[in-house]
Amino acid sequence: MTDLDSAMICAHAAGDHGALITLYAQAADTANDLDAACFYLTHAYIFALEAGAAEAAALHARLVAHGREA
């Protein structure tokens, strides 16, 4: 298990949406392929929407750029 995976598990356990947004976006940035990156971006976006976080707009734009969201 990587440090990123461990951090995600801890953030989930703590219900820390801010950390989850950051960690899933980071996972997207380091993913090996576009499908994996968009999987992580989608999760980051959902957590951002739930939290009412400002990052939601940028995450949405990234998904749109990859043709994953209209």
N, C-alpha and C positions, 0 to 999 in steps of 0.2 A: 504494500500500500504506500502510495506517495504522500508527501507532506500535504499536498493540496487535497487529496482524498480525506486525509485525517482531519484537516481543517474544515472541510465541508461537513463531515459527520458531526464534529463538535458544534458547528454553527447550526446545523439542523436540530441537534439535541437542545441547544440553548434557545432556539427560536429567534436567532439573531438575523433578521432580514437584511440589515445593512451588510453584514459579513457575507451572507449568501449571495447578494447581488454582486459584490466584489469578487468573490471566489468563483462563481459561475462565469462571470465575464473573463476572469483570468484563465479559466479552463478553456474557454472558447478561443482565447488568444494563443493558447499553446496546443490546441487540438491538432491531430495528424491529418484530418481531412475536413472538407467543408460540411459534410453531414454531421459529423461530431461537433464541429464548431457551432453550427446552428442549433443543435440539440442543447448545448450549454447556454447559448444566447437566449433561447426560448425560456429556459428556466430562470435566467437572470432577469429577463423582461417580466415574467410573471411575478417574481418576488418584488421587483420594482413597482409594478402596478399595485400589488397588494399593500405595499408600504407607502404608496403615494410619493415615491422617491423621484427626484429630478432626473435620475439616470434613465428612466423609462423612455424618454424621447430619443436619446442617443442609441439605446439598445434596439428600439423599434426601427430606427433608421438603418442600423446595421442589418437587421433581418430583411428589410425592404431591399437593401442593396444586393442581397444574396438571393432575391426572388422568393423569399420564404413568407413574406407578409405583404399584404396589399395596403 
